[in-house]
């Protein structure tokens, strides 16, 4: 029977814990990436209709014109 000194045992244990931590962290990251990619692929973005595209961005409406008149701009 070979008796290891306590330093070798400590180094071996630390190596095991380090590798276990890396494996757990890596699998968590891969799971998160795969989940977010599958969610992005499964929810298609709807196409905008002409009515929706006309409301995108700045456009002057009646209440904005009233504000400009009352503000003196």
N, C-alpha and C positions, 0 to 999 in steps of 0.2 A: 504494500500500500504506500502510495506517494503522498506525503503531507505537503500541502502548499502553504507558503507563508501568508500572513494576513494581508500583506500588501498586494500580492497577486490576486487574492480573493476579492479585495476591494476594487481593484482595477477591473477585474472581470465583471463584477456586479455593476459597476458604473458603466461599462461598455454595453452591457445588456440593457440597462435602463435608458441609456442614451439612444440605442437603436430602437427600443420599444417606443420611446417618445417620438422619434422621427417617423416611425411607421404609423402611429396613431395620427400625428399631425398631417402627414401626407395623405392618408386615406380620408381624413376630414375635408381637406382642401379639394381632393378629387371629387368627393361626393357633392360638395357645394358647387363646384364648377359644372359638373354633369347635370345637376338639378336646375341650375340657372339657365344652362343652354337648352335643356328640354322644355323649360317653361317659355323661353323666348321663341322656340320653334313651334310650340303648340298654340300660341296665341297670335294669330295673324292680325296685323294692323288693318283696320278698315280703310277702304279708299274714300277720299273726300269727294263729296258731290260738289257741283258748281255753287250751290247755295252756301255750303260750308266754306269753300275757298274764298268766297267774297267777304266773309266775316273775319278772315284772318288778317291780322295786322291793324294798323291805325286807319280808322275811317271816321269821318265827321258825321255825327248824327244830330238830330234835332236838339236833344238836351245839351250837347256840347256846344252847338251854335248859340243856344240861350245863355250858357255860361259865359261864352266870350262876349256876348252883348252886355251882360250885367257886370262883368269884371272890367269892361272898358279896354279889352285887348284888341 
